[in-house]
Amino acid sequence: MAEEIHAEMVANVWKVVVSDGDTVEDGDTLVILESMKMEIPVVAESDGVVTIKVAEGDVVQEGDLVAVID
């Protein structure tokens, strides 16, 4: 079953750490968001193959889909 990872706050996508199709483990950093000069890592919450739904420079709103792990 696919797991969706959502943004927890309004932020800029500062860096995408993994690529589509990469295998990730629980706790791996997927994306780093930047808000008010703070870097906020978005981490995998399960093991699987990741699909990234954002790009560096995007602005995400609270609740926006960041990645899916199958």
N, C-alpha and C positions, 0 to 999 in steps of 0.2 A: 504494500500500500504506500502511495506517495505521501511524503511529508512536505508541507509548505512552510517556508521560513518567511516571516513578515517583518517589516521594519517596526521598531518600537517607538520611533520618534521621527520628527521632521529632520532631515539631514541631507548632506551631499554625499554621493558615493565617491569616496576619496581613492580607494584602490580595490580592484577585484583580484583576489589572491589565487583563486582556482579557475579552471577553464571548464566549459561544458564537456561532459563526458568523463571528468575526473572521478576517481573513486575516493570518497572521503570517509572519515571515521568520526564518531561522536566526539565533539570538542574541537574538531579542526576549524580554523578560521576560514570563512568563505569570502567575506567582503569586509572592508573597513569603511565605516561611515565617519563623517566629520560634522560636528555640530558645536558651535560656539568654541572653536579652537580645541575641542576634545576629540580624540579618536576613539570610536566605539566599534569593537569587533563584533561581527555577526557570525556566530558559530553554528556548525552542524549539530543537530540534536539527535542524530542517529547515523548509522553506517549506510552507505549506498553510493549510487552514481548521481552526481549533481548536474542540474541544469540551472544556469544563472539567468536571471530575468532582468538584470540592470546592467548598466555600463558605467565606466568611470566618467564622472562629471554630471551624472543624472542627479536630480533632486527627488528624494522619496518623501512621501507623507506617511504619517503613522498608519500602519496597517497595510501598506503597499507590499506586494509580493516581491521578494528579493531572490529567492531560489526555491527549487523543488528537488527533493532527494527521493529517488526511487530505490 
